[in-house]
Amino acid sequence: MALSYKARRRWSLVILILGLPAYIVAAVTVVNLFERPHILLELAIYIGLGVLWAIPLKSIFKGIGQADPNTKDDNT
């Protein structure tokens, strides 16, 4: 079932305010499991995890910055 524009907007806000900081803490914890990895390995882990969180949530964030497509535009 597809989410409405308002629901996607609300979920994206919840994800950015609560989920993303939790994911950042988890990413730092994963990197800390290694004993001070090489700087390039550390960078690769952060880049990989930085992209990984967005892939499953792409459908929620798609089009959020645009105007609500369900409202009628009275300017035309």
HTML snippet that shows the backbone in 3Dmol.js (N, CA, C, O; Angstrom):
<script src="https://3Dmol.org/build/3Dmol-min.js"></script>
<div id="view" style="width:600px;height:400px;position:relative"></div>
<script>
const pdb = `
ATOM      1  N   MET A   1       0.840  -1.171   0.000  1.00  0.00           N
ATOM      2  CA  MET A   1       0.000   0.000   0.000  1.00  0.00           C
ATOM      3  C   MET A   1       0.895   1.247   0.000  1.00  0.00           C
ATOM      4  O   MET A   1       1.830   1.348   0.794  1.00  0.00           O
ATOM      5  N   ALA A   2       0.605   2.164  -0.872  1.00  0.00           N
ATOM      6  CA  ALA A   2       1.387   3.388  -0.988  1.00  0.00           C
ATOM      7  C   ALA A   2       0.962   4.381   0.088  1.00  0.00           C
ATOM      8  O   ALA A   2      -0.218   4.496   0.418  1.00  0.00           O
ATOM      9  N   LEU A   3       1.936   5.087   0.621  1.00  0.00           N
ATOM     10  CA  LEU A   3       1.660   6.098   1.633  1.00  0.00           C
ATOM     11  C   LEU A   3       1.247   7.400   0.968  1.00  0.00           C
ATOM     12  O   LEU A   3       1.699   7.716  -0.133  1.00  0.00           O
ATOM     13  N   SER A   4       0.399   8.142   1.631  1.00  0.00           N
ATOM     14  CA  SER A   4       0.004   9.443   1.110  1.00  0.00           C
ATOM     15  C   SER A   4       1.166  10.421   1.265  1.00  0.00           C
ATOM     16  O   SER A   4       2.145  10.134   1.953  1.00  0.00           O
ATOM     17  N   TYR A   5       1.047  11.556   0.628  1.00  0.00           N
ATOM     18  CA  TYR A   5       2.097  12.573   0.695  1.00  0.00           C
ATOM     19  C   TYR A   5       2.314  13.030   2.136  1.00  0.00           C
ATOM     20  O   TYR A   5       3.455  13.156   2.580  1.00  0.00           O
ATOM     21  N   LYS A   6       1.228  13.279   2.867  1.00  0.00           N
ATOM     22  CA  LYS A   6       1.345  13.730   4.258  1.00  0.00           C
ATOM     23  C   LYS A   6       1.991  12.667   5.133  1.00  0.00           C
ATOM     24  O   LYS A   6       2.804  12.986   6.001  1.00  0.00           O
ATOM     25  N   ALA A   7       1.636  11.413   4.912  1.00  0.00           N
ATOM     26  CA  ALA A   7       2.216  10.332   5.705  1.00  0.00           C
ATOM     27  C   ALA A   7       3.709  10.185   5.406  1.00  0.00           C
ATOM     28  O   ALA A   7       4.511   9.988   6.319  1.00  0.00           O
ATOM     29  N   ARG A   8       4.078  10.280   4.134  1.00  0.00           N
ATOM     30  CA  ARG A   8       5.498  10.198   3.786  1.00  0.00           C
ATOM     31  C   ARG A   8       6.268  11.366   4.385  1.00  0.00           C
ATOM     32  O   ARG A   8       7.408  11.202   4.820  1.00  0.00           O
ATOM     33  N   ARG A   9       5.658  12.532   4.410  1.00  0.00           N
ATOM     34  CA  ARG A   9       6.301  13.708   4.999  1.00  0.00           C
ATOM     35  C   ARG A   9       6.517  13.533   6.494  1.00  0.00           C
ATOM     36  O   ARG A   9       7.581  13.868   7.015  1.00  0.00           O
ATOM     37  N   ARG A  10       5.524  13.018   7.173  1.00  0.00           N
ATOM     38  CA  ARG A  10       5.647  12.787   8.615  1.00  0.00           C
ATOM     39  C   ARG A  10       6.685  11.711   8.916  1.00  0.00           C
ATOM     40  O   ARG A  10       7.523  11.881   9.801  1.00  0.00           O
ATOM     41  N   TRP A  11       6.627  10.601   8.176  1.00  0.00           N
ATOM     42  CA  TRP A  11       7.596   9.528   8.385  1.00  0.00           C
ATOM     43  C   TRP A  11       9.013   9.985   8.092  1.00  0.00           C
ATOM     44  O   TRP A  11       9.945   9.588   8.791  1.00  0.00           O
ATOM     45  N   SER A  12       9.191  10.807   7.076  1.00  0.00           N
ATOM     46  CA  SER A  12      10.540  11.287   6.767  1.00  0.00           C
ATOM     47  C   SER A  12      11.067  12.154   7.906  1.00  0.00           C
ATOM     48  O   SER A  12      12.253  12.091   8.228  1.00  0.00           O
ATOM     49  N   LEU A  13      10.215  12.949   8.511  1.00  0.00           N
ATOM     50  CA  LEU A  13      10.621  13.772   9.649  1.00  0.00           C
ATOM     51  C   LEU A  13      11.010  12.899  10.846  1.00  0.00           C
ATOM     52  O   LEU A  13      12.019  13.154  11.503  1.00  0.00           O
ATOM     53  N   VAL A  14      10.220  11.888  11.120  1.00  0.00           N
ATOM     54  CA  VAL A  14      10.530  10.965  12.228  1.00  0.00           C
ATOM     55  C   VAL A  14      11.852  10.257  11.967  1.00  0.00           C
ATOM     56  O   VAL A  14      12.674  10.115  12.872  1.00  0.00           O
ATOM     57  N   ILE A  15      12.054   9.819  10.749  1.00  0.00           N
ATOM     58  CA  ILE A  15      13.289   9.112  10.401  1.00  0.00           C
ATOM     59  C   ILE A  15      14.495  10.031  10.560  1.00  0.00           C
ATOM     60  O   ILE A  15      15.526   9.617  11.092  1.00  0.00           O
ATOM     61  N   LEU A  16      14.374  11.261  10.108  1.00  0.00           N
ATOM     62  CA  LEU A  16      15.508  12.184  10.195  1.00  0.00           C
ATOM     63  C   LEU A  16      15.797  12.639  11.623  1.00  0.00           C
ATOM     64  O   LEU A  16      16.956  12.863  11.973  1.00  0.00           O
ATOM     65  N   ILE A  17      14.770  12.778  12.446  1.00  0.00           N
ATOM     66  CA  ILE A  17      14.976  13.264  13.810  1.00  0.00           C
ATOM     67  C   ILE A  17      15.378  12.151  14.768  1.00  0.00           C
ATOM     68  O   ILE A  17      16.239  12.358  15.623  1.00  0.00           O
ATOM     69  N   LEU A  18      14.776  10.985  14.641  1.00  0.00           N
ATOM     70  CA  LEU A  18      15.049   9.894  15.578  1.00  0.00           C
ATOM     71  C   LEU A  18      15.930   8.797  14.978  1.00  0.00           C
ATOM     72  O   LEU A  18      16.870   8.325  15.618  1.00  0.00           O
ATOM     73  N   GLY A  19      15.622   8.406  13.770  1.00  0.00           N
ATOM     74  CA  GLY A  19      16.303   7.258  13.174  1.00  0.00           C
ATOM     75  C   GLY A  19      17.725   7.530  12.748  1.00  0.00           C
ATOM     76  O   GLY A  19      18.606   6.703  12.979  1.00  0.00           O
ATOM     77  N   LEU A  20      17.967   8.664  12.134  1.00  0.00           N
ATOM     78  CA  LEU A  20      19.302   8.963  11.634  1.00  0.00           C
ATOM     79  C   LEU A  20      20.331   9.123  12.753  1.00  0.00           C
ATOM     80  O   LEU A  20      21.431   8.587  12.621  1.00  0.00           O
ATOM     81  N   PRO A  21      20.038   9.824  13.837  1.00  0.00           N
ATOM     82  CA  PRO A  21      21.021   9.852  14.932  1.00  0.00           C
ATOM     83  C   PRO A  21      21.297   8.464  15.523  1.00  0.00           C
ATOM     84  O   PRO A  21      22.436   8.153  15.871  1.00  0.00           O
ATOM     85  N   ALA A  22      20.266   7.641  15.635  1.00  0.00           N
ATOM     86  CA  ALA A  22      20.476   6.276  16.126  1.00  0.00           C
ATOM     87  C   ALA A  22      21.348   5.484  15.164  1.00  0.00           C
ATOM     88  O   ALA A  22      22.189   4.693  15.593  1.00  0.00           O
ATOM     89  N   TYR A  23      21.156   5.688  13.876  1.00  0.00           N
ATOM     90  CA  TYR A  23      21.962   4.997  12.879  1.00  0.00           C
ATOM     91  C   TYR A  23      23.410   5.482  12.919  1.00  0.00           C
ATOM     92  O   TYR A  23      24.332   4.691  12.721  1.00  0.00           O
ATOM     93  N   ILE A  24      23.616   6.758  13.170  1.00  0.00           N
ATOM     94  CA  ILE A  24      24.975   7.293  13.284  1.00  0.00           C
ATOM     95  C   ILE A  24      25.688   6.670  14.479  1.00  0.00           C
ATOM     96  O   ILE A  24      26.857   6.300  14.377  1.00  0.00           O
ATOM     97  N   VAL A  25      25.002   6.551  15.598  1.00  0.00           N
ATOM     98  CA  VAL A  25      25.587   5.901  16.771  1.00  0.00           C
ATOM     99  C   VAL A  25      25.935   4.451  16.452  1.00  0.00           C
ATOM    100  O   VAL A  25      26.992   3.963  16.850  1.00  0.00           O
ATOM    101  N   ALA A  26      25.055   3.768  15.740  1.00  0.00           N
ATOM    102  CA  ALA A  26      25.328   2.373  15.354  1.00  0.00           C
ATOM    103  C   ALA A  26      26.529   2.281  14.418  1.00  0.00           C
ATOM    104  O   ALA A  26      27.335   1.358  14.543  1.00  0.00           O
ATOM    105  N   ALA A  27      26.662   3.216  13.485  1.00  0.00           N
ATOM    106  CA  ALA A  27      27.796   3.207  12.557  1.00  0.00           C
ATOM    107  C   ALA A  27      29.103   3.436  13.295  1.00  0.00           C
ATOM    108  O   ALA A  27      30.096   2.764  13.013  1.00  0.00           O
ATOM    109  N   VAL A  28      29.121   4.367  14.229  1.00  0.00           N
ATOM    110  CA  VAL A  28      30.329   4.623  15.011  1.00  0.00           C
ATOM    111  C   VAL A  28      30.671   3.406  15.864  1.00  0.00           C
ATOM    112  O   VAL A  28      31.845   3.076  16.035  1.00  0.00           O
ATOM    113  N   THR A  29      29.658   2.745  16.395  1.00  0.00           N
ATOM    114  CA  THR A  29      29.890   1.534  17.182  1.00  0.00           C
ATOM    115  C   THR A  29      30.500   0.434  16.324  1.00  0.00           C
ATOM    116  O   THR A  29      31.403  -0.270  16.775  1.00  0.00           O
ATOM    117  N   VAL A  30      30.025   0.278  15.107  1.00  0.00           N
ATOM    118  CA  VAL A  30      30.591  -0.732  14.200  1.00  0.00           C
ATOM    119  C   VAL A  30      32.054  -0.425  13.910  1.00  0.00           C
ATOM    120  O   VAL A  30      32.881  -1.336  13.924  1.00  0.00           O
ATOM    121  N   VAL A  31      32.385   0.805  13.652  1.00  0.00           N
ATOM    122  CA  VAL A  31      33.775   1.175  13.377  1.00  0.00           C
ATOM    123  C   VAL A  31      34.635   0.970  14.621  1.00  0.00           C
ATOM    124  O   VAL A  31      35.797   0.582  14.503  1.00  0.00           O
ATOM    125  N   ASN A  32      34.091   1.221  15.799  1.00  0.00           N
ATOM    126  CA  ASN A  32      34.854   1.041  17.035  1.00  0.00           C
ATOM    127  C   ASN A  32      35.097  -0.416  17.376  1.00  0.00           C
ATOM    128  O   ASN A  32      35.944  -0.716  18.218  1.00  0.00           O
ATOM    129  N   LEU A  33      34.372  -1.334  16.739  1.00  0.00           N
ATOM    130  CA  LEU A  33      34.622  -2.757  16.971  1.00  0.00           C
ATOM    131  C   LEU A  33      35.992  -3.172  16.442  1.00  0.00           C
ATOM    132  O   LEU A  33      36.600  -4.115  16.947  1.00  0.00           O
ATOM    133  N   PHE A  34      36.471  -2.467  15.429  1.00  0.00           N
ATOM    134  CA  PHE A  34      37.812  -2.724  14.902  1.00  0.00           C
ATOM    135  C   PHE A  34      38.814  -1.968  15.760  1.00  0.00           C
ATOM    136  O   PHE A  34      38.493  -0.926  16.331  1.00  0.00           O
ATOM    137  N   GLU A  35      40.009  -2.490  15.848  1.00  0.00           N
ATOM    138  CA  GLU A  35      41.051  -1.786  16.595  1.00  0.00           C
ATOM    139  C   GLU A  35      41.695  -0.751  15.704  1.00  0.00           C
ATOM    140  O   GLU A  35      42.648  -1.055  14.986  1.00  0.00           O
ATOM    141  N   ARG A  36      41.202   0.439  15.737  1.00  0.00           N
ATOM    142  CA  ARG A  36      41.694   1.581  14.946  1.00  0.00           C
ATOM    143  C   ARG A  36      42.083   1.160  13.530  1.00  0.00           C
ATOM    144  O   ARG A  36      43.264   1.002  13.220  1.00  0.00           O
ATOM    145  N   PRO A  37      41.064   0.979  12.667  1.00  0.00           N
ATOM    146  CA  PRO A  37      41.347   0.555  11.297  1.00  0.00           C
ATOM    147  C   PRO A  37      42.087   1.642  10.517  1.00  0.00           C
ATOM    148  O   PRO A  37      42.130   2.806  10.915  1.00  0.00           O
ATOM    149  N   HIS A  38      42.659   1.224   9.410  1.00  0.00           N
ATOM    150  CA  HIS A  38      43.337   2.175   8.525  1.00  0.00           C
ATOM    151  C   HIS A  38      42.325   3.247   8.111  1.00  0.00           C
ATOM    152  O   HIS A  38      41.132   2.969   7.997  1.00  0.00           O
ATOM    153  N   ILE A  39      42.801   4.455   7.890  1.00  0.00           N
ATOM    154  CA  ILE A  39      41.917   5.594   7.614  1.00  0.00           C
ATOM    155  C   ILE A  39      41.060   5.353   6.372  1.00  0.00           C
ATOM    156  O   ILE A  39      39.901   5.767   6.333  1.00  0.00           O
ATOM    157  N   LEU A  40      41.616   4.691   5.359  1.00  0.00           N
ATOM    158  CA  LEU A  40      40.833   4.426   4.147  1.00  0.00           C
ATOM    159  C   LEU A  40      39.748   3.387   4.400  1.00  0.00           C
ATOM    160  O   LEU A  40      38.653   3.488   3.846  1.00  0.00           O
ATOM    161  N   LEU A  41      40.040   2.388   5.234  1.00  0.00           N
ATOM    162  CA  LEU A  41      39.021   1.404   5.585  1.00  0.00           C
ATOM    163  C   LEU A  41      37.914   2.058   6.401  1.00  0.00           C
ATOM    164  O   LEU A  41      36.733   1.782   6.192  1.00  0.00           O
ATOM    165  N   GLU A  42      38.295   2.911   7.318  1.00  0.00           N
ATOM    166  CA  GLU A  42      37.313   3.623   8.133  1.00  0.00           C
ATOM    167  C   GLU A  42      36.426   4.509   7.259  1.00  0.00           C
ATOM    168  O   GLU A  42      35.208   4.551   7.436  1.00  0.00           O
ATOM    169  N   LEU A  43      37.042   5.207   6.327  1.00  0.00           N
ATOM    170  CA  LEU A  43      36.290   6.050   5.412  1.00  0.00           C
ATOM    171  C   LEU A  43      35.339   5.224   4.557  1.00  0.00           C
ATOM    172  O   LEU A  43      34.194   5.620   4.341  1.00  0.00           O
ATOM    173  N   ALA A  44      35.807   4.079   4.069  1.00  0.00           N
ATOM    174  CA  ALA A  44      34.961   3.198   3.253  1.00  0.00           C
ATOM    175  C   ALA A  44      33.770   2.674   4.055  1.00  0.00           C
ATOM    176  O   ALA A  44      32.663   2.564   3.529  1.00  0.00           O
ATOM    177  N   ILE A  45      33.999   2.353   5.320  1.00  0.00           N
ATOM    178  CA  ILE A  45      32.895   1.876   6.172  1.00  0.00           C
ATOM    179  C   ILE A  45      31.869   2.981   6.367  1.00  0.00           C
ATOM    180  O   ILE A  45      30.667   2.736   6.257  1.00  0.00           O
ATOM    181  N   TYR A  46      32.324   4.191   6.654  1.00  0.00           N
ATOM    182  CA  TYR A  46      31.387   5.301   6.859  1.00  0.00           C
ATOM    183  C   TYR A  46      30.625   5.641   5.578  1.00  0.00           C
ATOM    184  O   TYR A  46      29.430   5.930   5.631  1.00  0.00           O
ATOM    185  N   ILE A  47      31.292   5.610   4.445  1.00  0.00           N
ATOM    186  CA  ILE A  47      30.602   5.893   3.182  1.00  0.00           C
ATOM    187  C   ILE A  47      29.598   4.793   2.876  1.00  0.00           C
ATOM    188  O   ILE A  47      28.468   5.070   2.473  1.00  0.00           O
ATOM    189  N   GLY A  48      30.010   3.551   3.066  1.00  0.00           N
ATOM    190  CA  GLY A  48      29.104   2.419   2.813  1.00  0.00           C
ATOM    191  C   GLY A  48      27.871   2.461   3.698  1.00  0.00           C
ATOM    192  O   GLY A  48      26.748   2.293   3.222  1.00  0.00           O
ATOM    193  N   LEU A  49      28.083   2.686   4.982  1.00  0.00           N
ATOM    194  CA  LEU A  49      26.947   2.767   5.900  1.00  0.00           C
ATOM    195  C   LEU A  49      26.112   4.021   5.663  1.00  0.00           C
ATOM    196  O   LEU A  49      24.905   4.020   5.908  1.00  0.00           O
ATOM    197  N   GLY A  50      26.744   5.085   5.189  1.00  0.00           N
ATOM    198  CA  GLY A  50      26.015   6.312   4.883  1.00  0.00           C
ATOM    199  C   GLY A  50      25.070   6.154   3.710  1.00  0.00           C
ATOM    200  O   GLY A  50      24.008   6.776   3.677  1.00  0.00           O
ATOM    201  N   VAL A  51      25.442   5.339   2.758  1.00  0.00           N
ATOM    202  CA  VAL A  51      24.580   5.086   1.602  1.00  0.00           C
ATOM    203  C   VAL A  51      23.563   3.995   1.934  1.00  0.00           C
ATOM    204  O   VAL A  51      22.426   4.032   1.462  1.00  0.00           O
ATOM    205  N   LEU A  52      23.976   3.034   2.740  1.00  0.00           N
ATOM    206  CA  LEU A  52      23.134   1.876   3.039  1.00  0.00           C
ATOM    207  C   LEU A  52      21.818   2.245   3.728  1.00  0.00           C
ATOM    208  O   LEU A  52      20.799   1.602   3.479  1.00  0.00           O
ATOM    209  N   TRP A  53      21.820   3.260   4.581  1.00  0.00           N
ATOM    210  CA  TRP A  53      20.588   3.596   5.299  1.00  0.00           C
ATOM    211  C   TRP A  53      19.535   4.190   4.373  1.00  0.00           C
ATOM    212  O   TRP A  53      18.337   4.052   4.623  1.00  0.00           O
ATOM    213  N   ALA A  54      19.973   4.845   3.311  1.00  0.00           N
ATOM    214  CA  ALA A  54      19.033   5.558   2.444  1.00  0.00           C
ATOM    215  C   ALA A  54      18.358   4.653   1.416  1.00  0.00           C
ATOM    216  O   ALA A  54      17.264   4.970   0.947  1.00  0.00           O
ATOM    217  N   ILE A  55      18.976   3.554   1.064  1.00  0.00           N
ATOM    218  CA  ILE A  55      18.429   2.704  -0.005  1.00  0.00           C
ATOM    219  C   ILE A  55      17.028   2.175   0.335  1.00  0.00           C
ATOM    220  O   ILE A  55      16.129   2.323  -0.492  1.00  0.00           O
ATOM    221  N   PRO A  56      16.799   1.574   1.492  1.00  0.00           N
ATOM    222  CA  PRO A  56      15.433   1.088   1.756  1.00  0.00           C
ATOM    223  C   PRO A  56      14.416   2.201   2.006  1.00  0.00           C
ATOM    224  O   PRO A  56      13.211   1.969   1.899  1.00  0.00           O
ATOM    225  N   LEU A  57      14.881   3.394   2.334  1.00  0.00           N
ATOM    226  CA  LEU A  57      13.970   4.496   2.652  1.00  0.00           C
ATOM    227  C   LEU A  57      13.769   5.449   1.479  1.00  0.00           C
ATOM    228  O   LEU A  57      13.150   6.503   1.633  1.00  0.00           O
ATOM    229  N   LYS A  58      14.278   5.092   0.330  1.00  0.00           N
ATOM    230  CA  LYS A  58      14.207   5.972  -0.836  1.00  0.00           C
ATOM    231  C   LYS A  58      12.767   6.336  -1.195  1.00  0.00           C
ATOM    232  O   LYS A  58      12.488   7.482  -1.546  1.00  0.00           O
ATOM    233  N   SER A  59      11.862   5.378  -1.108  1.00  0.00           N
ATOM    234  CA  SER A  59      10.472   5.636  -1.496  1.00  0.00           C
ATOM    235  C   SER A  59       9.788   6.630  -0.550  1.00  0.00           C
ATOM    236  O   SER A  59       8.876   7.347  -0.961  1.00  0.00           O
ATOM    237  N   ILE A  60      10.220   6.675   0.696  1.00  0.00           N
ATOM    238  CA  ILE A  60       9.620   7.619   1.641  1.00  0.00           C
ATOM    239  C   ILE A  60      10.089   9.041   1.357  1.00  0.00           C
ATOM    240  O   ILE A  60       9.295   9.979   1.429  1.00  0.00           O
ATOM    241  N   PHE A  61      11.366   9.210   1.035  1.00  0.00           N
ATOM    242  CA  PHE A  61      11.929  10.539   0.834  1.00  0.00           C
ATOM    243  C   PHE A  61      11.699  11.087  -0.570  1.00  0.00           C
ATOM    244  O   PHE A  61      11.922  12.276  -0.802  1.00  0.00           O
ATOM    245  N   LYS A  62      11.272  10.277  -1.487  1.00  0.00           N
ATOM    246  CA  LYS A  62      11.104  10.706  -2.872  1.00  0.00           C
ATOM    247  C   LYS A  62       9.978  11.736  -2.995  1.00  0.00           C
ATOM    248  O   LYS A  62       8.833  11.443  -2.650  1.00  0.00           O
ATOM    249  N   GLY A  63      10.292  12.928  -3.477  1.00  0.00           N
ATOM    250  CA  GLY A  63       9.302  13.959  -3.729  1.00  0.00           C
ATOM    251  C   GLY A  63       8.864  14.763  -2.530  1.00  0.00           C
ATOM    252  O   GLY A  63       7.923  15.549  -2.638  1.00  0.00           O
ATOM    253  N   ILE A  64       9.512  14.596  -1.384  1.00  0.00           N
ATOM    254  CA  ILE A  64       9.091  15.308  -0.181  1.00  0.00           C
ATOM    255  C   ILE A  64       9.331  16.814  -0.301  1.00  0.00           C
ATOM    256  O   ILE A  64       8.578  17.602   0.270  1.00  0.00           O
ATOM    257  N   GLY A  65      10.349  17.215  -1.023  1.00  0.00           N
ATOM    258  CA  GLY A  65      10.652  18.632  -1.164  1.00  0.00           C
ATOM    259  C   GLY A  65       9.737  19.357  -2.143  1.00  0.00           C
ATOM    260  O   GLY A  65       9.788  20.583  -2.239  1.00  0.00           O
ATOM    261  N   GLN A  66       8.917  18.635  -2.855  1.00  0.00           N
ATOM    262  CA  GLN A  66       7.996  19.219  -3.829  1.00  0.00           C
ATOM    263  C   GLN A  66       6.683  19.602  -3.143  1.00  0.00           C
ATOM    264  O   GLN A  66       6.428  19.215  -2.003  1.00  0.00           O
ATOM    265  N   ALA A  67       5.874  20.354  -3.845  1.00  0.00           N
ATOM    266  CA  ALA A  67       4.544  20.703  -3.334  1.00  0.00           C
ATOM    267  C   ALA A  67       3.651  19.467  -3.343  1.00  0.00           C
ATOM    268  O   ALA A  67       3.884  18.525  -4.100  1.00  0.00           O
ATOM    269  N   ASP A  68       2.636  19.482  -2.501  1.00  0.00           N
ATOM    270  CA  ASP A  68       1.714  18.352  -2.418  1.00  0.00           C
ATOM    271  C   ASP A  68       1.020  18.163  -3.763  1.00  0.00           C
ATOM    272  O   ASP A  68       0.337  19.073  -4.233  1.00  0.00           O
ATOM    273  N   PRO A  69       1.182  16.999  -4.391  1.00  0.00           N
ATOM    274  CA  PRO A  69       0.574  16.787  -5.706  1.00  0.00           C
ATOM    275  C   PRO A  69      -0.950  16.646  -5.659  1.00  0.00           C
ATOM    276  O   PRO A  69      -1.603  16.711  -6.701  1.00  0.00           O
ATOM    277  N   ASN A  70      -1.517  16.458  -4.484  1.00  0.00           N
ATOM    278  CA  ASN A  70      -2.965  16.261  -4.370  1.00  0.00           C
ATOM    279  C   ASN A  70      -3.734  17.553  -4.174  1.00  0.00           C
ATOM    280  O   ASN A  70      -4.962  17.545  -4.257  1.00  0.00           O
ATOM    281  N   THR A  71      -3.055  18.662  -3.919  1.00  0.00           N
ATOM    282  CA  THR A  71      -3.758  19.928  -3.742  1.00  0.00           C
ATOM    283  C   THR A  71      -3.927  20.623  -5.081  1.00  0.00           C
ATOM    284  O   THR A  71      -3.107  20.472  -5.986  1.00  0.00           O
ATOM    285  N   LYS A  72      -5.002  21.383  -5.191  1.00  0.00           N
ATOM    286  CA  LYS A  72      -5.267  22.108  -6.428  1.00  0.00           C
ATOM    287  C   LYS A  72      -4.544  23.440  -6.382  1.00  0.00           C
ATOM    288  O   LYS A  72      -4.551  24.127  -5.360  1.00  0.00           O
ATOM    289  N   ASP A  73      -3.929  23.796  -7.474  1.00  0.00           N
ATOM    290  CA  ASP A  73      -3.200  25.065  -7.586  1.00  0.00           C
ATOM    291  C   ASP A  73      -4.153  26.137  -8.094  1.00  0.00           C
ATOM    292  O   ASP A  73      -4.656  26.034  -9.213  1.00  0.00           O
ATOM    293  N   ASP A  74      -4.407  27.161  -7.292  1.00  0.00           N
ATOM    294  CA  ASP A  74      -5.340  28.223  -7.673  1.00  0.00           C
ATOM    295  C   ASP A  74      -4.661  29.347  -8.454  1.00  0.00           C
ATOM    296  O   ASP A  74      -5.336  30.295  -8.857  1.00  0.00           O
ATOM    297  N   ASN A  75      -3.361  29.272  -8.678  1.00  0.00           N
ATOM    298  CA  ASN A  75      -2.627  30.327  -9.364  1.00  0.00           C
ATOM    299  C   ASN A  75      -2.784  30.275 -10.864  1.00  0.00           C
ATOM    300  O   ASN A  75      -2.424  31.239 -11.540  1.00  0.00           O
ATOM    301  N   THR A  76      -3.301  29.202 -11.416  1.00  0.00           N
ATOM    302  CA  THR A  76      -3.430  29.101 -12.880  1.00  0.00           C
ATOM    303  C   THR A  76      -4.793  29.472 -13.355  1.00  0.00           C
ATOM    304  O   THR A  76      -5.059  29.438 -14.557  1.00  0.00           O
TER     305      THR A  76
END
`;
const viewer = $3Dmol.createViewer("view");
viewer.addModel(pdb, "pdb");
viewer.setStyle({}, {cartoon: {color: "spectrum"}});
viewer.zoomTo();
viewer.render();
</script>
